[in-house]
Amino acid sequence: MSSIFTVIGNACTDFTASVDDDFLMRHDLPKGLCRFITDSALLAPIKSQMGSYQSIPGGAGANVAHVMSALGQPANFISKIGTDDEGAKFKKHMEENGVVCSFPIADKDKGTCQVLTLITPDSERTFVSFDDVASTLSADVYDFDLLSKTDFLYLDGYCF
């Protein structure tokens, strides 16, 4: 019987786009730093004006679970996703790549964690982090049956 590998971490979608310095100034984003946003109404205009972007499901812990699965190790991922498109895409991506997901039902008004990576022509990266539902992950939603059978546990530092 193979060992059980489990990750607890943030289910996060990364959005990467090229922008100019004026874009950063219009949205009051300090170049080279990370702005944490807690209101989706603040995130929406930034995201809608980014132009074309690349969307990649990830987050540190999710990436570890994905890699372990790709290496042939059965992997589990415990997190929270919103009831939005990003959450559905995240779950689908992870499960299509062999990761067994444990996502408790989230509040309907919470969105899936998103990180915008804005790259200016000089290759400087500026970040916008929207944690929303990820900030509500707590021990009361952990799958303790799974955890009691887990041989290897990876805890995502960003999550805690």
Contact map, one row per residue, 1 for C-alpha under 8 A:
1110000000000000000000000000000000000000000000000000000000000000000000000000000000000000000000000000000000000000000000000000000000000000000000000000000000000000
1111000000000000000000000000000000000000000000000000000000000000000000001100000000000000000000000000000000000000000000000000000000000000000000000000000000000000
1111100000000000000000000000000000000000000000000000000000000000000000001100000000000000000000000000000000000000000000000000000000000000000000000000011100000000
0111110000000000000000000000000000000000000000000000000000000000000000000111000000000000000000000000000000000000000000000000000000000000000000000000111100000000
0011111000000000000000000000000000000000000000000000000000000000000000001111000000000000000000000000000000000000000000000000000000000000000000000000011111000000
0001111100000000000000000000000000000000000000000000000000000000100000000011110000000000000000000000000000000000000000000000000000000000000000000010010111000000
0000111110000000000000000000000000000000000000000000000000001101100000000011110000000000000000000000000000000000000000000000000000000000000000000000000011110000
0000011111000000000000000000000000000000000000000000000000001000000000000000111000000000000000000000000000000000000000000000000000000000000000000000000011110010
0000001111100000000000000000000000000000000000000000000000111100000000000000111000000000000000000000000000000000000000000000000000000000000000000000000000111110
0000000111110000000000000000000000000000000000000000000000111100000000000000001100000000000000000000000000000000100000000000000000000100000000000000000000010110
0000000011111000000000000000000000000000000000000000000011100100000000000000001110000010010000000000000000000001100000000000000000000100000000000000000000000000
0000000001111100000000000000000000000000000000000000000011100000000000000000000000000000010000000000000000000001111000000000000000000000000000000000000000000000
0000000000111110000000000000000000000000000000000000001111100000000000000000000000000100010000000000000000000001111000000000000000000000000000000000000000000000
0000000000011111000000000000000000000000000000000000011111100000000000000000000000000000000000000000000000000000011110000000000000000000000000000000000000000000
0000000000001111100000000000000000000000000000000000111100000000000000000000000000000000000000000000000000000000011110000000000000000000000000000000000000000000
0000000000000111110000000000000000000000000000000000111000000000000000000000000000000000000000000000000000000000000111100000000000000000000000000000000000000000
0000000000000011111000000000000000000000000000000111110000000000000000000000000000000000000000000000000000000000000111100000000000000000000000000000000000000000
0000000000000001111100000000000000000000000000000100100000000000000000000000000000000000000000000000000000000000000001111000000000000000000000000000000000000000
0000000000000000111110110000000000000000000000000100000000000000000000000000000000000000000000000000000000000000000001111000000000000000000000000000000000000000
0000000000000000011111110000000000000000000000000000000000000000000000000000000000000000000000000000000000000000000000111000000000000000000000000000000000000000
0000000000000000001111111000001000000000000000000000000000000000000000000000000000000000000000000000000000000000000000010000000000000000000000000000000000000000
0000000000000000000111111100000000000000000000000000000000000000000000000000000000000000000000000000000000000000000000000000000000000000000000000000000000000000
0000000000000000001111111110000000000000000000000000000000000000000000000000000000000000000000000000000000000000000000000000000000000000000000000000000000000000
0000000000000000001111111111111000000000000000000000000000000000000000000000000000000000000000000000000000000000000000000000000000000000000000000000000000000000
0000000000000000000011111111110000000000000000000000000000000000000000000000000000000000000000000000000000000000000000000000000000000000000000000000000000000000
0000000000000000000001111111100000000000000000000000000000000000000000000000000000000000000000000000000000000000000000000000000000000000000000000000000000000000
0000000000000000000000111111100000000000000001000000000000000000000000000000000000000000000000000000000000000000000000000000000000000000000000000000000000000000
0000000000000000000000011111110000000000000000000000000000000000000000000000000000000000000000000000000000000000000000000000000000000000000000000000000000000000
0000000000000000000000011111111011100000000000000000000000000000000000000000000000000000000000000000000000000000000000000000010000000000000000000000000000000000
0000000000000000000000011001111111100000000000000000000000000000000000000000000000000000000000000000000000000000000000000000010000000000000000000000000000000000
0000000000000000000010010000111110000000000000000000000000000000000000000000000000000000000000000000000000000000000000000001110000000000000000000000000000000000
0000000000000000000000000000011111000000000000000000000000000000000000000000000000000000000000000000000000000000000000000001111000000000000000000000000000000000
0000000000000000000000000000111111100000000000000000000000000000000000000000000000000000000000000000000000000000000000000000111000000000000000000000000000000000
0000000000000000000000000000110111110000000000000000000000000000000000000000000000000000000000000000000000000000000000000000011110000000000000000000000000000000
0000000000000000000000000000110011111000000000000000000000000000000000000000000000000000000000000000000000000000000000000000001110000000000000000000000000000000
0000000000000000000000000000000001111100000000000000000000000000000000000000000000000000000000000000000000000000000000000000000111000000000000000000000000000000
0000000000000000000000000000000000111111011000000000000000000000000000000000000000000000000000000000000000000000000000000000000111100000000000000000000000000000
0000000000000000000000000000000000011111010000000000000000000000000000000000000000000000000000000000000000000000000000000000000001110000000000000000000000000000
0000000000000000000000000000000000001111111000000000000000000000000000000000000000000000000000000000000000000000000000000000000001010000000000000000000000000000
0000000000000000000000000000000000001111111100000000000000000000000000000000000000000000000000000000000000000010000000000000000001000000000000000000000000000000
0000000000000000000000000000000000000011111110000000000000000000000000000000000000000000000000000000000000000000000000000000000000000000000000000000000000000000
0000000000000000000000000000000000001111111111000000000000000000000000000000000000000000000000000000000000000000000000000000000000000000000000000000000000000000
0000000000000000000000000000000000001011111111100000000000000000000000000000000000000000000000000000000000000000000000000000000001000000000000000000000000000000
0000000000000000000000000000000000000001111111110000000000000000000000000000000000000000000000000000000000000000000000000000000000000000000000000000000000000000
0000000000000000000000000000000000000000111111111000000000000000000000000000000000000000000000000000000000000000000000000000000000000000000000000000000000000000
0000000000000000000000000010000000000000011111111100000000000000000000000000000000000000000000000000000000000000000000000000000000000000000000000000000000000000
0000000000000000000000000000000000000000001111111100000000000000000000000000000000000000000000000000000000000000000100000000000000000000000000000000000000000000
0000000000000000000000000000000000000000000111111110000000000000000000000000000000000000000000000000000000000000000000000000000000000000000000000000000000000000
0000000000000000000000000000000000000000000011111110000000000000000000000000000000000000000000000000000000000000000000000000000000000000000000000000000000000000
0000000000000000111000000000000000000000000001111111100000000000000000000000000000000000000000000000000000000000000000000000000000000000000000000000000000000000
0000000000000000100000000000000000000000000000011111100000000000000000000000000000000000000000000000000000000000000000000000000000000000000000000000000000000000
0000000000000000100000000000000000000000000000000111110000000000000000000000000000000000000000000000000000000000000000000000000000000000000000000000000000000000
0000000000000011110000000000000000000000000000000111111000000000000000000000000000000000000000000000000000000000000000000000000000000000000000000000000000000000
0000000000000111100000000000000000000000000000000001111100000000000000000000000000000000000000000000000000000000000000000000000000000000000000000000000000000000
0000000000001111000000000000000000000000000000000000111110000000000000000000000000000000000000000000000000000000000000000000000000000000000000000000000000000000
0000000000001110000000000000000000000000000000000000011111000000000000000000000000000000000000000000000000000000000000000000000000000000000000000000000000000000
0000000000111100000000000000000000000000000000000000001111100000000000000000000000000000110010000000000000000000000000000000000000000000000000000000000000000000
0000000000111100000000000000000000000000000000000000000111111110000000000000000000000000010000000000000000000000000000000000000000000000000000000000000000000000
0000000011111100000000000000000000000000000000000000000011111110000000000000000000000000000000000000000000000000000000000000000000000000000000000000000000000000
0000000011000000000000000000000000000000000000000000000001111111000000000000000000000000000000000000000000000000000000000000000000000000000000000000000000010100
0000001111000000000000000000000000000000000000000000000001111111100000000000100000000000000000000000000000000000000000000000000000000000000000000000000001110000
0000001011100000000000000000000000000000000000000000000001111111110000000000100000000000000000000000000000000000000000000000000000000000000000000000000000000000
0000000000000000000000000000000000000000000000000000000001111111111000000000000000000000000000000000000000000000000000000000000000000000000000000000000000000000
0000001000000000000000000000000000000000000000000000000000011111111100000000000000000000000000000000000000000000000000000000000000000000000000000000000000000000
0000011000000000000000000000000000000000000000000000000000001111111110000011100000000000000000000010000000000000000000000000000000000000000000000000000000000000
0000000000000000000000000000000000000000000000000000000000000111111111000010000000000000000001001110000000000000000000000000000000000000000000000000000000000000
0000000000000000000000000000000000000000000000000000000000000011111111100000000000000000000000000000000000000000000000000000000000000000000000000000000000000000
0000000000000000000000000000000000000000000000000000000000000001111111111110000000000000000000000000000000000000000000000000000000000000000000000000000000000000
0000000000000000000000000000000000000000000000000000000000000000111111111110000000000000000000001110000000000000000000000000000000000000000000000000000000000000
0000000000000000000000000000000000000000000000000000000000000000011111111000000000000000000000001100000000000000000000000000000000000000000000000000000000000000
0000000000000000000000000000000000000000000000000000000000000000001111111000000000000000000000000000000000000000000000000000000000000000000000000000000000000000
0000000000000000000000000000000000000000000000000000000000000000000111111100000000000000000000000000000000000000000000000000000000000000000000000000000000000000
0110100000000000000000000000000000000000000000000000000000000000000111111110000000000000000000000000000000000000000000000000000000000000000000000000000000000000
0111100000000000000000000000000000000000000000000000000000000000000110011111000000000000000000000110000000000000000000000000000000000000000000000000000000000000
0001111000000000000000000000000000000000000000000000000000000000110110001111100000000000000000000111000000000000000000000000000000000000000000000000000000000000
0001111000000000000000000000000000000000000000000000000000000000100000000111110000000000000000000011110000000000000000000000000000000000000000000000000000000000
0000011110000000000000000000000000000000000000000000000000001100100000000011111000000000000000000011110000000000000000000000000000000000000000000000000000000000
0000011110000000000000000000000000000000000000000000000000000000000000000001111100000000000000000000111000000000000000000000000000000000000001100000000000000000
0000000111100000000000000000000000000000000000000000000000000000000000000000111110000000000000000000111100000000000000000000000000000100100000000000000000000000
0000000001100000000000000000000000000000000000000000000000000000000000000000011111000000000000000000001111000001000000000000000000001101100000000000000000000000
0000000000100000000000000000000000000000000000000000000000000000000000000000001111100011000000000000001111000011100000000000000000001100000000000000000000000000
0000000000000000000000000000000000000000000000000000000000000000000000000000000111110110000000000000000001111111100000000000000000001000000000000000000000000000
0000000000000000000000000000000000000000000000000000000000000000000000000000000011111011000000000000000001110111000000000000000000000000000000000000000000000000
0000000000000000000000000000000000000000000000000000000000000000000000000000000001111111000000000000000000000011000000000000000000000000000000000000000000000000
0000000000000000000000000000000000000000000000000000000000000000000000000000000000111111100000000000000000000000000000000000000000000000000000000000000000000000
0000000000001000000000000000000000000000000000000000000000000000000000000000000001011111110000000000000000000011000000000000000000000000000000000000000000000000
0000000000100000000000000000000000000000000000000000000000000000000000000000000011111111111000000000000000000011000000000000000000000000000000000000000000000000
0000000000000000000000000000000000000000000000000000000000000000000000000000000010111111111100000000000000000000000000000000000000000000000000000000000000000000
0000000000000000000000000000000000000000000000000000000010000000000000000000000000001111111110000000000000000000000000000000000000000000000000000000000000000000
0000000000111000000000000000000000000000000000000000000011000000000000000000000000000111111111000000000000000000000000000000000000000000000000000000000000000000
0000000000000000000000000000000000000000000000000000000000000000000000000000000000000011111111100000100000000000000000000000000000000000000000000000000000000000
0000000000000000000000000000000000000000000000000000000000000000000000000000000000000001111111110000000000000000000000000000000000000000000000000000000000000000
0000000000000000000000000000000000000000000000000000000010000000000000000000000000000000111111111000000000000000000000000000000000000000000000000000000000000000
0000000000000000000000000000000000000000000000000000000000000000010000000000000000000000011111111111100000000000000000000000000000000000000000000000000000000000
0000000000000000000000000000000000000000000000000000000000000000000000000000000000000000001111111111100000000000000000000000000000000000000000000000000000000000
0000000000000000000000000000000000000000000000000000000000000000000000000000000000000000000111111110000000000000000000000000000000000000000000000000000000000000
0000000000000000000000000000000000000000000000000000000000000000010011000000000000000000000011111110000000000000000000000000000000000000000000000000000000000000
0000000000000000000000000000000000000000000000000000000000000000010011000110000000000000000001111111000000000000000000000000000000000000000000000000000000000000
0000000000000000000000000000000000000000000000000000000000000000110010000111100000000000000001111111100000000000000000000000000000000000000000000000000000000000
0000000000000000000000000000000000000000000000000000000000000000000000000011100000000000000001100111110000000000000000000000000000000000000000000000000000000000
0000000000000000000000000000000000000000000000000000000000000000000000000001111000000000001001100011111000000000000000000000000000000000000000000000000000000000
0000000000000000000000000000000000000000000000000000000000000000000000000001111000000000000000000001111100000000000000000000000000000000000000100000000000000000
0000000000000000000000000000000000000000000000000000000000000000000000000000011110000000000000000000111110000000000000000000000000000000000000000000000000000000
0000000000000000000000000000000000000000000000000000000000000000000000000000001110000000000000000000011111000000000000000000000000000000000010000000000000000000
0000000000000000000000000000000000000000000000000000000000000000000000000000000110000000000000000000001111100000000000000000000000000000000000000000000000000000
0000000000000000000000000000000000000000000000000000000000000000000000000000000111100000000000000000000111110100000000000000000000001000000000000000000000000000
0000000000000000000000000000000000000000000000000000000000000000000000000000000001100000000000000000000011111100000000000000000000001000000000000000000000000000
0000000000000000000000000000000000000000000000000000000000000000000000000000000001100000000000000000000001111100000000000000000000000000000000000000000000000000
0000000000000000000000000000000000000000000000000000000000000000000000000000000001000000000000000000000000111110000000000000000000000000000000000000000000000000
0000000000000000000000000000000000000000000000000000000000000000000000000000000001100000000000000000000001111111000000000000000000011000000000000000000000000000
0000000000000000000000000000000000000001000000000000000000000000000000000000000011110110000000000000000000001111100000000000000000011000000000000000000000000000
0000000000111000000000000000000000000000000000000000000000000000000000000000000111110110000000000000000000000111110000000000000000111100000000000000000000000000
0000000001111000000000000000000000000000000000000000000000000000000000000000000011000000000000000000000000000011111000000000000011111100000000000000000000000000
0000000000011110000000000000000000000000000000000000000000000000000000000000000000000000000000000000000000000001111100000000000011100000000000000000000000000000
0000000000011110000000000000000000000000000000000000000000000000000000000000000000000000000000000000000000000000111110000000001111000000000000000000000000000000
0000000000000111100000000000000000000000000000100000000000000000000000000000000000000000000000000000000000000000011111000000001110000000000000000000000000000000
0000000000000111100000000000000000000000000000000000000000000000000000000000000000000000000000000000000000000000001111100000111100000000000000000000000000000000
0000000000000001111000000000000000000000000000000000000000000000000000000000000000000000000000000000000000000000000111110000111000000000000000000000000000000000
0000000000000001111100000000000000000000000000000000000000000000000000000000000000000000000000000000000000000000000011111111110000000000000000000000000000000000
0000000000000000011110000000000000000000000000000000000000000000000000000000000000000000000000000000000000000000000001111111100000000000000000000000000000000000
0000000000000000011100000000000000000000000000000000000000000000000000000000000000000000000000000000000000000000000000111111000000000000000000000000000000000000
0000000000000000000000000000000000000000000000000000000000000000000000000000000000000000000000000000000000000000000000111111000000000000000000000000000000000000
0000000000000000000000000000000000000000000000000000000000000000000000000000000000000000000000000000000000000000000000111111100000000000000000000000000000000000
0000000000000000000000000000001100000000000000000000000000000000000000000000000000000000000000000000000000000000000000111111110000000000000000000000000000000000
0000000000000000000000000000001110000000000000000000000000000000000000000000000000000000000000000000000000000000000011110011111000000000000000000000000000000000
0000000000000000000000000000111111000000000000000000000000000000000000000000000000000000000000000000000000000000000011100001111100000000000000000000000000000000
0000000000000000000000000000000111100000000000000000000000000000000000000000000000000000000000000000000000000000001111000000111110000000000000000000000000000000
0000000000000000000000000000000001111000000000000000000000000000000000000000000000000000000000000000000000000000001110000000011111000000000000000000000000000000
0000000000000000000000000000000001111000000000000000000000000000000000000000000000000000000000000000000000000000111100000000001111100000000000000000000000000000
0000000000000000000000000000000000011111001000000000000000000000000000000000000000000000000000000000000000000000111000000000000111110000000000000000000000000000
0000000000000000000000000000000000001100000000000000000000000000000000000000000000000000000000000000000000000001110000000000000011111110000000000000000000000000
0000000000000000000000000000000000000110000000000000000000000000000000000000000000000000000000000000000000000111100000000000000001111111000000000000000000000000
0000000000000000000000000000000000000000000000000000000000000000000000000000000111000000000000000000000001100111100000000000000000111111100000000000000000000000
0000000001100000000000000000000000000000000000000000000000000000000000000000001110000000000000000000000000000001100000000000000000111111100000000000000000000010
0000000000000000000000000000000000000000000000000000000000000000000000000000000000000000000000000000000000000000000000000000000000111111100000000000000000000010
0000000000000000000000000000000000000000000000000000000000000000000000000000000100000000000000000000000000000000000000000000000000011111110000000000000000000000
0000000000000000000000000000000000000000000000000000000000000000000000000000001100000000000000000000000000000000000000000000000000001111111010000000000000000000
0000000000000000000000000000000000000000000000000000000000000000000000000000000000000000000000000000000000000000000000000000000000000001111111000000000000000000
0000000000000000000000000000000000000000000000000000000000000000000000000000000000000000000000000000000000000000000000000000000000000000111111000000000000000000
0000000000000000000000000000000000000000000000000000000000000000000000000000000000000000000000000000000000000000000000000000000000000000011111000000000000000000
0000000000000000000000000000000000000000000000000000000000000000000000000000000000000000000000000000000100000000000000000000000000000000111111100000000000000000
0000000000000000000000000000000000000000000000000000000000000000000000000000010000000000000000000000000000000000000000000000000000000000011111110000000000000000
0000000000000000000000000000000000000000000000000000000000000000000000000000010000000000000000000000010000000000000000000000000000000000000011111110000000000000
0000000000000000000000000000000000000000000000000000000000000000000000000000000000000000000000000000000000000000000000000000000000000000000001111111000000000000
0000000000000000000000000000000000000000000000000000000000000000000000000000000000000000000000000000000000000000000000000000000000000000000000111111100000000000
0000000000000000000000000000000000000000000000000000000000000000000000000000000000000000000000000000000000000000000000000000000000000000000000111111110000000000
0000010000000000000000000000000000000000000000000000000000000000000000000000000000000000000000000000000000000000000000000000000000000000000000111111110000000000
0000000000000000000000000000000000000000000000000000000000000000000000000000000000000000000000000000000000000000000000000000000000000000000000011111110000000000
0001000000000000000000000000000000000000000000000000000000000000000000000000000000000000000000000000000000000000000000000000000000000000000000001111111000000000
0011110000000000000000000000000000000000000000000000000000000000000000000000000000000000000000000000000000000000000000000000000000000000000000000111111110000000
0011100000000000000000000000000000000000000000000000000000000000000000000000000000000000000000000000000000000000000000000000000000000000000000000000111110000000
0011110000000000000000000000000000000000000000000000000000000000000000000000000000000000000000000000000000000000000000000000000000000000000000000000011111000000
0000111100000000000000000000000000000000000000000000000000000000000000000000000000000000000000000000000000000000000000000000000000000000000000000000011111100000
0000111100000000000000000000000000000000000000000000000000001000000000000000000000000000000000000000000000000000000000000000000000000000000000000000000111110000
0000001110000000000000000000000000000000000000000000000000001000000000000000000000000000000000000000000000000000000000000000000000000000000000000000000011111010
0000001111000000000000000000000000000000000000000000000000011000000000000000000000000000000000000000000000000000000000000000000000000000000000000000000001111111
0000000010000000000000000000000000000000000000000000000000000000000000000000000000000000000000000000000000000000000000000000000000000000000000000000000000111111
0000000011000000000000000000000000000000000000000000000000010000000000000000000000000000000000000000000000000000000000000000000000000000000000000000000000011111
0000000111000000000000000000000000000000000000000000000000000000000000000000000000000000000000000000000000000000000000000000000000000110000000000000000000111111
0000000000000000000000000000000000000000000000000000000000000000000000000000000000000000000000000000000000000000000000000000000000000000000000000000000000011111
